[in-house]
Amino acid sequence: MKLSQSSLTLLENTIRKATDKYCGSCDQTIVTDFHLQVNPNSGELILFNDDDEELARVAIEEWTAYDGGGNFNEEVERLLSSLLGEMKNKGAFDKVIILKPYSFVLVDEDKETLAELLLMDDDTLLVNDELLKGLDEELDEFLKKLLE
């Protein structure tokens, strides 16, 4: 799924609007996750916290016209995961005062988790298919050298 640059910017600004509610120099740390809910019929993305409080909302017109052959949620998951990763690399979440680890989670209309999009933690790394590519060969080679 490809979105226009204006839609990507709109998504990024909406995510920033939600996370900015948890920025500052406050000593009190909050425990919550960000839940992202996408409605393919209306094209809306809604961000909630753990208390189901709405943090931000935006309508992406391109999602309402989606006619791709794949699974909508899987494509949205890839798109949002990539966008959140880019935002993290740019330092967009550096001033968020939420207690780590916290996550950005894609949820369905019943608020059931579909996928974890981004885990914010200094010590934990999410294992994904890209990370595991070639792992079998590397382990086989390591074991072979170890046994020689």
Backbone bond lengths (Angstrom), bond angles and torsions (degrees), N, CA, C in turn:
res aa  C-N    CA-C-N  psi(-1)  N-CA   C-N-CA  omega(-1)  CA-C   N-CA-C  phi
1 M - - - 1.452 - - 1.523 108.02 -
2 K 1.291 114.52 124.40 1.455 121.13 178.02 1.518 108.79 -108.56
3 L 1.315 115.72 134.54 1.457 120.80 175.17 1.519 108.83 -115.23
4 S 1.309 115.94 153.78 1.458 120.65 176.31 1.524 109.42 -68.20
5 Q 1.301 115.67 160.79 1.461 120.46 179.63 1.524 111.33 -61.82
6 S 1.322 116.41 -35.40 1.467 118.76 179.31 1.530 111.14 -66.61
7 S 1.335 118.24 -36.86 1.462 121.04 177.27 1.521 111.14 -68.79
8 L 1.333 117.08 -39.89 1.464 120.63 177.73 1.534 110.56 -63.48
9 T 1.327 115.97 -41.22 1.464 120.28 177.63 1.520 110.62 -64.94
10 L 1.317 116.95 -39.76 1.461 121.89 177.47 1.537 110.80 -62.17
11 L 1.334 116.56 -43.04 1.462 120.66 177.23 1.525 111.02 -62.87
12 E 1.326 116.43 -46.51 1.464 120.71 -179.79 1.524 111.23 -61.12
13 N 1.322 117.00 -43.42 1.471 120.32 179.59 1.529 111.54 -64.48
14 T 1.317 116.78 -36.52 1.462 120.77 179.01 1.526 110.59 -67.79
15 I 1.318 116.95 -42.22 1.472 120.68 177.48 1.523 109.97 -63.70
16 R 1.332 116.52 -41.75 1.466 120.02 177.14 1.534 111.36 -62.07
17 K 1.334 115.82 -40.04 1.466 120.08 179.21 1.529 110.01 -60.17
18 A 1.316 117.06 -41.01 1.467 121.00 179.54 1.519 111.57 -69.06
19 T 1.321 117.57 -44.34 1.470 120.45 -177.66 1.520 111.68 -74.10
20 D 1.324 117.36 -27.18 1.471 120.05 179.29 1.526 111.73 -63.46
21 K 1.316 117.41 -21.60 1.461 120.42 177.63 1.528 111.28 -68.88
22 Y 1.336 116.05 -13.59 1.465 121.08 -179.72 1.529 111.27 -117.95
23 C 1.318 116.91 25.34 1.455 121.39 177.68 1.517 109.50 -104.97
24 G 1.311 115.89 156.85 1.454 120.14 176.77 1.502 111.24 142.53
25 S 1.294 114.94 -171.36 1.460 120.62 -178.23 1.523 110.95 -112.23
26 C 1.300 115.84 24.74 1.465 121.43 -178.41 1.529 109.78 -67.90
27 D 1.333 116.36 140.52 1.457 120.60 178.29 1.523 111.77 -74.51
28 Q 1.318 116.25 -24.72 1.454 120.14 -178.80 1.529 109.32 -75.96
29 T 1.324 116.12 124.50 1.453 119.54 176.55 1.515 109.34 -99.05
30 I 1.305 115.29 141.79 1.449 122.57 -175.23 1.520 108.54 -105.16
31 V 1.310 116.88 145.01 1.457 121.94 175.65 1.519 107.61 -109.29
32 T 1.318 116.85 112.28 1.460 121.67 177.93 1.517 109.54 -163.66
33 D 1.307 115.93 167.55 1.455 124.00 171.24 1.526 107.05 -121.88
34 F 1.318 115.32 166.91 1.459 120.93 175.17 1.523 107.95 -105.60
35 H 1.320 116.58 124.03 1.455 122.19 -179.74 1.526 108.05 -107.28
36 L 1.332 116.16 122.78 1.456 122.09 -179.41 1.522 108.43 -107.10
37 Q 1.319 115.85 123.10 1.458 121.89 -178.63 1.525 108.31 -118.87
38 V 1.334 116.00 125.56 1.461 121.09 -178.48 1.522 108.82 -113.95
39 N 1.322 115.46 131.83 1.455 121.59 176.21 1.527 107.64 -109.36
40 P 1.352 118.13 110.00 1.467 119.96 -177.31 1.531 113.38 -67.36
41 N 1.326 117.90 -24.72 1.467 120.45 -179.30 1.524 111.85 -73.08
42 S 1.326 116.75 -44.66 1.464 120.57 -179.01 1.527 111.63 -94.32
43 G 1.339 116.73 -15.39 1.463 120.47 -178.00 1.513 113.18 76.22
44 E 1.322 117.65 14.00 1.460 121.32 -177.13 1.526 112.73 -86.79
45 L 1.316 114.01 142.24 1.457 122.71 168.62 1.520 105.74 -114.33
46 I 1.336 115.86 125.30 1.460 121.33 178.71 1.516 107.78 -120.80
47 L 1.324 116.59 132.42 1.458 121.88 177.04 1.522 109.16 -107.06
48 F 1.336 115.42 131.54 1.451 122.95 179.63 1.521 109.58 -124.51
49 N 1.325 115.66 160.91 1.460 120.00 168.55 1.531 107.85 -98.87
50 D 1.340 117.52 -172.85 1.466 121.31 -178.65 1.521 113.52 -64.77
51 D 1.320 117.30 -22.23 1.460 121.66 -179.46 1.532 112.05 -91.34
52 D 1.326 116.82 13.87 1.468 123.52 -177.31 1.517 113.19 60.35
53 E 1.318 116.86 23.49 1.463 121.50 174.93 1.529 107.47 -81.42
54 E 1.330 116.28 127.06 1.457 120.36 -179.83 1.525 109.31 -72.10
55 L 1.333 115.87 126.07 1.456 121.43 -179.02 1.523 112.12 -99.66
56 A 1.333 116.86 -35.17 1.462 120.97 -178.88 1.528 108.70 -163.76
57 R 1.326 114.65 158.61 1.467 120.72 -179.25 1.516 108.33 -149.51
58 V 1.329 116.64 142.81 1.454 121.45 176.55 1.524 108.78 -151.73
59 A 1.317 116.74 149.37 1.465 122.08 175.90 1.528 108.55 -107.36
60 I 1.316 115.63 127.40 1.465 122.16 177.53 1.530 107.11 -107.85
61 E 1.313 115.25 107.25 1.455 121.30 -173.84 1.530 112.09 -60.30
62 E 1.321 117.24 -34.18 1.467 120.73 -178.41 1.528 112.28 -64.67
63 W 1.327 117.82 -25.69 1.465 120.46 178.82 1.525 111.91 -72.03
64 T 1.329 117.18 -30.16 1.468 119.68 179.75 1.526 110.75 -70.45
65 A 1.314 116.91 -26.14 1.461 121.62 -179.31 1.522 112.01 -95.80
66 Y 1.326 117.60 13.87 1.467 121.72 -177.19 1.524 110.27 -63.62
67 D 1.321 115.43 126.66 1.462 120.42 176.42 1.523 110.63 -136.67
68 G 1.327 115.64 23.63 1.462 120.62 -178.79 1.509 111.95 -64.17
69 G 1.309 115.25 156.51 1.452 120.36 -178.87 1.515 113.14 -76.86
70 G 1.320 117.55 -18.45 1.466 120.52 -176.17 1.513 113.03 -87.82
71 N 1.291 115.32 -174.24 1.455 122.74 178.73 1.525 108.76 -79.17
72 F 1.314 117.04 123.80 1.466 121.86 -177.49 1.524 111.37 -56.74
73 N 1.335 117.13 -47.82 1.464 120.43 -177.50 1.526 112.27 -62.65
74 E 1.325 117.74 -38.13 1.463 120.71 178.29 1.531 110.76 -65.03
75 E 1.311 116.87 -41.07 1.463 119.98 179.97 1.526 111.23 -69.65
76 V 1.327 117.06 -39.48 1.466 120.64 176.40 1.528 109.79 -64.86
77 E 1.331 116.39 -38.94 1.464 120.79 178.31 1.525 110.63 -59.16
78 R 1.321 117.52 -48.44 1.467 120.99 179.23 1.529 111.05 -61.29
79 L 1.331 116.16 -44.66 1.457 120.94 -178.03 1.530 111.39 -63.63
80 L 1.336 117.22 -49.18 1.462 120.77 -178.13 1.526 111.77 -68.56
81 S 1.321 116.59 -37.10 1.461 120.37 178.25 1.531 110.45 -62.61
82 S 1.305 115.61 -43.25 1.465 120.81 178.10 1.529 111.12 -64.53
83 L 1.326 116.55 -45.44 1.467 121.33 179.78 1.523 111.19 -61.93
84 L 1.329 116.91 -45.35 1.466 120.52 179.36 1.528 111.37 -64.47
85 G 1.320 117.15 -38.50 1.466 120.77 176.56 1.525 111.83 -61.58
86 E 1.323 115.78 -42.81 1.472 120.19 177.28 1.527 110.73 -63.30
87 M 1.320 115.93 -42.87 1.473 119.97 -179.96 1.529 110.17 -63.72
88 K 1.318 116.92 -40.57 1.463 120.58 178.17 1.527 110.43 -61.72
89 N 1.331 116.48 -44.19 1.466 120.70 179.96 1.522 112.31 -64.23
90 K 1.333 117.53 -29.15 1.465 122.11 177.37 1.525 112.29 -80.76
91 G 1.355 117.08 -7.16 1.457 120.43 179.58 1.514 114.47 87.02
92 A 1.326 116.52 18.91 1.466 120.45 -176.74 1.526 113.30 -64.07
93 F 1.326 117.50 -23.01 1.457 120.67 -176.30 1.529 112.99 -109.82
94 D 1.317 117.05 11.58 1.465 121.48 -176.84 1.523 113.55 -64.97
95 K 1.321 117.55 -30.10 1.468 120.64 -176.53 1.525 113.46 -98.32
96 V 1.322 116.53 4.95 1.468 120.63 178.36 1.527 108.07 -72.00
97 I 1.335 116.32 129.97 1.469 120.58 -173.85 1.528 112.84 -98.90
98 I 1.310 116.68 21.00 1.464 120.65 178.03 1.531 108.14 -75.22
99 L 1.335 115.03 140.19 1.455 121.24 179.04 1.528 109.65 -64.51
100 K 1.330 116.64 128.04 1.461 120.86 179.99 1.515 109.50 -84.65
101 P 1.300 118.71 148.46 1.460 127.59 2.71 1.534 111.55 -83.15
102 Y 1.329 114.39 145.36 1.460 121.03 170.97 1.516 107.93 -135.50
103 S 1.321 115.51 160.33 1.459 120.40 -172.56 1.513 112.50 -130.15
104 F 1.307 113.53 158.83 1.451 122.73 165.95 1.527 104.64 -107.14
105 V 1.340 116.24 119.07 1.456 121.58 -171.21 1.524 109.94 -123.35
106 L 1.331 115.99 133.56 1.459 121.12 174.27 1.526 107.70 -85.87
107 V 1.333 116.06 126.92 1.462 120.69 -178.69 1.531 110.01 -124.39
108 D 1.346 114.68 159.20 1.458 119.72 177.25 1.531 109.92 -91.51
109 E 1.344 116.76 -172.26 1.459 120.40 -176.37 1.528 113.30 -66.45
110 D 1.341 116.91 -18.97 1.469 120.84 176.38 1.525 111.69 -94.29
111 K 1.323 116.40 8.51 1.470 124.18 -179.25 1.530 112.55 65.41
112 E 1.347 115.43 25.85 1.458 121.28 174.33 1.524 107.68 -87.82
113 T 1.321 116.66 138.83 1.458 121.85 -176.68 1.526 111.02 -67.86
114 L 1.329 115.51 128.23 1.459 122.13 173.69 1.524 110.67 -97.86
115 A 1.339 116.01 -40.22 1.457 119.97 -178.24 1.519 110.44 -164.01
116 E 1.314 116.32 148.67 1.452 121.24 172.10 1.525 106.58 -90.90
117 L 1.319 115.86 117.66 1.458 121.45 -173.99 1.531 112.50 -85.27
118 L 1.324 116.38 -38.94 1.464 120.72 -178.38 1.519 108.55 -156.84
119 L 1.315 115.38 131.73 1.460 121.68 175.53 1.515 107.81 -108.00
120 M 1.317 116.06 123.58 1.459 121.13 178.60 1.523 107.60 -99.99
121 D 1.328 115.26 104.42 1.455 121.97 179.83 1.513 106.95 -156.67
122 D 1.302 115.49 141.59 1.453 119.44 -178.73 1.519 112.62 -75.49
123 D 1.335 117.80 -24.44 1.455 120.98 -172.14 1.515 114.65 -112.97
124 T 1.317 118.90 -6.95 1.461 121.38 -172.98 1.520 110.27 -114.38
125 L 1.320 115.46 140.80 1.456 122.38 177.28 1.516 107.86 -124.49
126 L 1.342 116.63 127.68 1.456 120.22 177.42 1.523 109.33 -76.35
127 V 1.319 116.54 134.16 1.451 121.82 178.57 1.525 107.60 -87.77
128 N 1.336 115.21 127.70 1.462 119.53 177.57 1.524 109.28 -132.89
129 D 1.317 116.69 175.98 1.460 121.76 -176.83 1.520 112.24 -59.52
130 E 1.307 117.11 -39.04 1.470 120.96 -179.06 1.526 110.76 -62.86
131 L 1.304 117.05 -40.09 1.463 121.75 179.89 1.520 111.46 -68.76
132 L 1.321 117.14 -32.34 1.461 121.65 -175.47 1.526 114.25 -86.47
133 K 1.339 117.94 -9.12 1.460 120.54 179.93 1.526 109.93 -58.76
134 G 1.317 116.15 128.12 1.461 121.59 176.66 1.513 114.30 78.98
135 L 1.314 118.09 3.50 1.461 120.95 -177.74 1.520 111.63 -64.33
136 D 1.338 117.96 -40.95 1.464 121.01 179.57 1.522 111.41 -58.54
137 E 1.329 116.64 -46.03 1.459 120.45 -179.33 1.530 111.51 -64.28
138 E 1.334 115.75 -41.06 1.466 119.72 179.57 1.522 111.14 -64.87
139 L 1.315 116.93 -41.54 1.468 120.38 178.70 1.525 111.38 -67.37
140 D 1.342 117.61 -40.24 1.463 121.09 177.68 1.524 110.96 -61.95
141 E 1.337 115.98 -42.99 1.463 120.61 179.24 1.526 111.01 -65.79
142 F 1.319 117.10 -41.80 1.461 121.35 177.83 1.523 111.03 -61.65
143 L 1.336 117.27 -45.55 1.450 121.74 -179.82 1.532 111.12 -63.98
144 K 1.315 116.32 -40.30 1.462 121.13 178.92 1.525 110.80 -61.27
145 K 1.330 117.05 -45.97 1.468 121.47 178.78 1.531 110.75 -66.32
146 L 1.305 116.13 -36.67 1.467 120.76 -179.64 1.533 111.97 -66.18
147 L 1.321 116.03 -36.06 1.456 120.10 -177.65 1.524 113.39 -83.43
148 E 1.308 118.41 -10.86 1.483 121.61 -179.90 1.504 112.17 -74.91
